[in-house]
């Protein structure tokens, strides 16, 4: 079990360092061919909310849920992630603990228990 815990700790530390290298920019709605999807999705959301209040049935609830899912998906797709400038040494210091940690976890999973 100690290999498994050491692997989990190494993987967690490596992923933490990797996530600190990622930068997020331009958070907004997704664009399709230069057209911003925010207005389309918000109009769909408003219309489906009004339809759900006026007459509640499975179709109006499905439209409301789909429009909410599209809103969340549009926000996720509009987010741009990129890595900050890093040297090879920085990358190796981040990736080696992750690789060794995952290797220890896999090795401990296939060990025979006494």
URWOKA-V255940 format. One record per helix or strand. SS is the DSSP state (A for helix, B for strand). FROM is the first residue (numbers start at 1). TO is the last residue. If there is no record, write none. Layout:
SS_FROM_TO, SS_FROM_TO
This chain:
A_2_21, B_22_25, B_31_32, B_35_36, A_38_54, A_58_77, B_80_83, A_88_109
